[in-house]
Amino acid sequence: MRLLFLIPAVSGIWSDDTANWLRLMLIKLPYLFMPLAFFAMPVLKQRDWNIFSGLLVLLLCIACGWSVWQYLQSPLSMQQLYMAAKTLPVWMYDDHLRFSWFLVVVMMAAIFLFHHAHTKWLKWTALAAAMFFFLFMHLLAARTGLLLSYLFFIGYLVWQVRNRYKKYNTILLLLILSITTLAWALLPTLQNRFSYLRYTYTQRNTAYVPGSVDGNRMLSLKAGWYILQNHPFGIGLGDVQPTVNTWYEERHPEMLAEDKLFPSNEWLIHGCVAGWPGVIFFSIAIFAPLFSNIVRRNFFLLTLILFNLLIAFTDSSLEGQFGVFIHTFSMLWWWHWVQSKKDNFAT
């Protein structure tokens, strides 16, 4: 995590826009200080981490309930939002991508509590919360959250079978299939979301489609690749966005300001920031946790890190305040939670 801070920090030496560089570095401070905060904490017992994780589950239930309430106030108008690349209002300033990402992390925590709970009320309450999150993910219809949710449950069921944990597999599988079937049949937000995505795909021959999520991401990748090709040692963090905007203005002057994305790939971003050395050092930083025996032998922690890698590959979440927080907080929280278990190598 410190390396994720140091790469853009060093780029301040050759950043022309030092004010923008400093503003962006403030966002990245959790990479530097949050590990220090976690490792300075007194050792917590498993029961303490269970209580803390349960509170997070409760908080996210409230957040999802608030979004459902907003939907119920005017369902027809909310459904129409999905035909214009919009989604339900959510906490985190309507940042549905980061919200759904964090929701998946907390949903995993609910399943972890379900898997390890020694009391029936905690086990079934945790499972109910996880299924509520899974259902809400279909109502929200954020593709990243849906994809991660399905990948997690498929991986969890496979892991259960391989380790001969068969007691609740049938119940969980039936719940997942039931929620999936009902959501696809009954939720207009999900149906409208995919109708809009089909529309944007039919327009793929057009130079630019306003609000096209995938189209805008592809253009951002082209912009990032152009910068990396022409600046093999980078241009500094402070100059990436202005340079990307210039690329958009030259090639797509009709583009809306909200569609001018940062390069949607963290390897490209670090290549723009510090060139090919930045790509190499970012790869070292992001893959380093996979070399830990504890990570490789714990399904939940390994899944969390693989999801972080997927997010880094498809988005620029690690450049924003919410993304930086989710990445650092979730990894450190789960690391300590898993470490607090005596049987951490078998979970």
C-alpha positions in Angstrom: 0.0 0.0 0.0 2.9 2.4 0.7 4.1 1.6 -2.8 0.7 2.7 -4.2 1.4 6.0 -2.5 5.0 6.4 -3.4 4.6 5.9 -7.2 2.4 9.0 -7.7 4.3 10.8 -4.9 7.6 10.6 -6.8 5.9 11.7 -10.0 5.4 15.1 -8.4 9.0 15.8 -9.4 8.1 16.0 -13.1 4.4 17.1 -12.8 3.9 20.6 -14.2 0.6 21.0 -12.5 1.8 20.8 -8.9 -1.5 22.1 -7.4 -3.5 19.3 -9.1 -0.8 16.8 -8.1 -1.0 17.8 -4.4 -4.8 17.6 -4.5 -4.7 14.1 -5.9 -2.0 13.1 -3.4 -4.3 14.1 -0.5 -6.8 11.5 -1.8 -4.1 8.8 -1.7 -3.0 9.5 1.9 -4.9 6.4 3.2 -2.3 4.3 1.4 0.3 5.8 3.7 -1.5 6.2 7.0 -4.2 3.5 7.2 -1.8 0.6 7.4 0.0 2.4 10.3 -3.4 2.9 12.0 -4.4 -0.7 11.7 -1.1 -2.2 12.9 -1.0 0.3 15.8 -4.3 -1.0 17.1 -4.4 -3.4 20.0 -5.0 -7.0 19.1 -8.8 -7.6 18.9 -10.4 -11.0 19.5 -12.5 -12.8 17.0 -15.7 -11.8 19.0 -14.7 -8.1 18.6 -14.3 -8.4 14.8 -17.6 -10.2 14.6 -19.3 -7.3 16.4 -17.6 -4.7 14.2 -18.5 -6.6 11.0 -22.0 -7.1 12.2 -22.3 -3.3 12.7 -21.1 -2.8 9.1 -23.7 -5.2 7.8 -26.4 -3.3 9.7 -25.1 0.0 8.4 -25.2 -1.3 4.8 -28.7 -2.7 5.4 -29.8 0.8 6.4 -28.1 2.3 3.3 -29.9 -0.2 1.0 -33.2 0.4 2.8 -32.8 4.2 2.2 -32.3 3.5 -1.6 -35.3 1.2 -1.7 -37.4 3.9 0.0 -36.3 6.4 -2.6 -37.4 4.0 -5.3 -40.8 3.4 -3.7 -41.5 7.1 -3.6 -41.6 7.3 -7.4 -40.9 3.9 -9.0 -41.9 4.9 -12.6 -39.5 7.9 -12.7 -36.7 5.8 -11.1 -37.3 3.1 -13.7 -36.9 5.7 -16.5 -33.5 6.7 -15.2 -32.2 3.4 -16.3 -33.0 4.2 -19.9 -30.5 7.2 -19.6 -27.5 5.5 -18.0 -28.6 6.5 -14.4 -29.3 4.4 -11.3 -31.1 4.6 -8.0 -29.8 7.2 -5.5 -27.3 5.6 -3.2 -25.1 6.8 -0.4 -21.6 7.7 -1.4 -22.9 10.7 -3.4 -24.7 8.4 -5.8 -21.5 6.6 -6.8 -23.2 3.4 -7.6 -20.0 1.6 -8.8 -18.1 2.1 -5.6 -21.2 1.6 -3.5 -21.9 -1.8 -5.1 -18.2 -2.7 -4.7 -18.3 -2.0 -1.0 -21.7 -3.7 -0.7 -20.1 -6.9 -2.2 -17.3 -6.7 0.4 -19.9 -6.4 3.3 -22.0 -9.2 1.7 -19.0 -11.4 1.8 -18.6 -10.5 5.5 -22.3 -11.6 6.1 -21.5 -14.9 4.5 -18.3 -15.2 6.5 -20.4 -14.7 9.7 -23.0 -17.2 8.5 -20.2 -19.8 7.8 -18.5 -19.4 11.2 -21.4 -18.5 13.5 -21.8 -20.7 16.5 -25.3 -19.4 17.3 -28.4 -20.0 15.2 -29.7 -16.5 15.4 -26.5 -15.0 14.2 -26.1 -17.6 11.4 -29.6 -17.0 9.9 -29.6 -13.3 10.5 -26.3 -13.0 8.6 -27.7 -15.2 5.8 -30.8 -13.0 5.5 -28.7 -9.9 5.3 -26.5 -11.4 2.5 -29.6 -12.4 0.5 -31.1 -8.9 1.0 -27.8 -7.4 -0.4 -28.0 -9.9 -3.3 -31.6 -8.9 -4.1 -30.8 -5.2 -3.8 -27.9 -5.6 -6.2 -30.4 -6.6 -8.8 -32.6 -3.6 -8.1 -29.6 -1.3 -8.3 -28.5 -3.1 -11.5 -24.9 -2.0 -11.2 -23.0 -4.3 -13.5 -19.8 -4.4 -11.4 -21.7 -5.3 -8.2 -23.8 -7.9 -10.0 -20.7 -9.5 -11.6 -18.8 -9.6 -8.4 -21.8 -11.0 -6.5 -22.3 -13.9 -8.9 -18.5 -14.6 -9.0 -18.4 -14.7 -5.2 -21.4 -17.1 -4.8 -20.2 -19.4 -7.5 -16.7 -19.5 -6.0 -18.2 -20.0 -2.5 -20.3 -22.9 -3.5 -17.5 -24.6 -5.4 -15.2 -24.0 -2.3 -17.8 -25.5 -0.1 -18.1 -28.6 -2.2 -14.3 -29.1 -2.5 -14.0 -28.8 1.3 -17.0 -31.0 2.0 -19.0 -28.3 3.7 -22.3 -29.6 2.4 -24.8 -28.8 5.2 -26.3 -25.6 3.8 -25.3 -25.7 0.2 -28.7 -26.8 -1.2 -30.5 -24.0 0.8 -28.0 -21.3 -0.4 -28.2 -22.5 -4.0 -32.0 -22.5 -4.0 -32.0 -19.0 -2.5 -29.6 -17.7 -5.1 -31.5 -19.3 -8.0 -34.9 -18.0 -6.6 -33.6 -14.4 -6.2 -32.0 -14.5 -9.6 -35.2 -15.7 -11.4 -37.5 -13.4 -9.5 -35.2 -10.4 -10.1 -34.9 -10.9 -13.8 -38.7 -11.4 -14.2 -40.0 -8.7 -11.9 -37.5 -5.8 -11.5 -38.0 -3.1 -14.2 -34.7 -1.4 -13.2 -32.7 -4.5 -14.1 -34.6 -4.9 -17.4 -34.2 -1.3 -18.4 -30.6 -1.3 -17.5 -29.8 -4.1 -19.9 -32.1 -2.7 -22.5 -30.0 0.5 -22.4 -26.8 -1.5 -22.6 -28.1 -3.4 -25.7 -28.9 0.0 -27.3 -25.4 1.3 -26.7 -23.9 -1.9 -28.2 -26.0 -1.4 -31.4 -24.5 2.1 -31.6 -20.9 0.8 -31.4 -20.1 2.0 -34.9 -20.8 5.5 -34.0 -17.8 7.7 -32.9 -19.4 8.7 -29.6 -22.6 7.8 -27.8 -23.4 10.1 -24.8 -23.7 8.1 -21.6 -22.3 4.9 -23.1 -20.5 3.3 -20.3 -18.4 0.8 -22.3 -17.9 3.2 -25.2 -16.5 5.9 -22.9 -14.3 3.5 -21.1 -12.8 2.3 -24.4 -12.1 5.9 -25.4 -10.4 6.5 -22.0 -8.2 3.5 -22.6 -7.2 4.8 -26.0 -6.4 8.2 -24.4 -4.2 6.5 -21.7 -2.4 4.3 -24.2 -1.7 7.4 -26.4 -0.1 9.1 -23.4 2.0 6.0 -22.4 3.2 5.5 -26.0 4.3 9.1 -26.3 5.7 9.5 -22.7 7.4 6.1 -21.7 8.5 7.6 -18.4 5.2 9.3 -17.6 4.0 12.9 -17.3 3.3 13.0 -13.5 0.0 12.5 -11.7 -0.9 16.2 -11.8 -0.8 16.3 -15.6 -2.8 13.1 -16.5 -6.3 14.6 -16.5 -5.4 17.8 -18.4 -3.6 15.7 -21.0 -6.5 13.3 -21.3 -8.9 16.2 -21.7 -6.8 17.6 -24.5 -6.9 14.2 -26.2 -10.7 14.2 -25.9 -11.0 17.8 -27.2 -8.9 17.1 -30.2 -10.6 13.8 -31.3 -14.1 14.1 -29.8 -15.0 17.8 -29.3 -18.7 17.0 -29.0 -18.0 14.9 -25.9 -19.9 15.8 -22.6 -17.7 16.7 -19.7 -19.0 13.9 -17.5 -18.1 11.4 -20.2 -14.4 12.4 -20.2 -13.2 9.6 -18.0 -9.8 9.0 -16.4 -8.2 6.0 -18.2 -10.3 3.0 -17.0 -7.3 0.8 -16.1 -4.9 1.3 -13.2 -1.9 -0.1 -15.1 -2.5 2.5 -17.8 -3.0 5.2 -15.2 0.3 4.4 -13.5 1.9 4.2 -16.9 0.7 7.7 -17.6 1.9 8.8 -14.2 5.4 7.2 -14.2 5.8 5.4 -17.5 6.7 1.8 -17.8 8.5 1.8 -14.4 5.2 2.9 -12.9 3.5 -0.1 -14.6 6.1 -2.5 -13.2 6.0 -1.1 -9.6 2.2 -1.0 -9.6 2.1 -4.6 -10.6 4.4 -5.5 -7.7 2.2 -3.6 -5.3 -1.1 -5.0 -6.4 0.0 -8.6 -6.8 2.1 -8.7 -3.6 -0.7 -10.0 -1.3 -1.1 -13.1 -3.4 2.4 -14.3 -2.2 1.1 -14.6 1.4 0.3 -18.2 2.4 -2.5 -16.9 4.6 -4.1 -15.1 1.6 -3.8 -18.1 -0.7 -5.3 -20.5 1.8 -8.2 -18.4 2.9 -11.1 -18.3 0.4 -12.6 -15.0 1.6 -9.4 -13.0 1.7 -8.2 -14.4 -1.6 -11.6 -13.5 -3.2 -11.4 -10.0 -1.9 -8.0 -9.4 -3.4 -8.9 -11.0 -6.7 -11.9 -8.6 -6.8 -9.6 -5.7 -6.1 -7.5 -6.8 -9.1 -10.5 -7.0 -11.3 -11.6 -3.5 -10.3 -8.1 -2.2 -11.0 -8.2 -3.8 -14.4 -11.6 -2.4 -15.5 -11.8 1.0 -13.7 -10.0 3.9 -12.2 -11.5 3.4 -8.7 -8.1 3.5 -6.9 -7.7 7.2 -7.9 -10.8 8.4 -6.1 -11.5 8.9 -2.4 -14.1 6.2 -2.1 -12.1 3.7 -4.1 -8.9 4.3 -2.1 -10.8 3.9 1.1 -12.5 0.7 0.1 -9.3 -0.9 -1.2 -7.2 0.0 1.9 -9.9 -0.5 4.6 -11.3 -3.8 3.3 -7.9 -5.4 2.9 -6.7 -4.4 6.3 -10.0 -5.2 8.0 -10.2 -8.7 6.5 -6.5 -9.4 7.1 -6.9 -8.7 10.8 -10.3 -10.5 11.0 -8.9 -13.6 9.4 -5.7 -13.4 11.6 -7.8 -13.3 14.7 -9.1 -16.8 14.0 -7.1 -19.7 15.4 -8.0 -21.8 12.3 -7.2 -19.1 9.7 -5.2 -21.5 7.5 -8.3 -23.7 7.1 -11.0 -21.0 6.4 
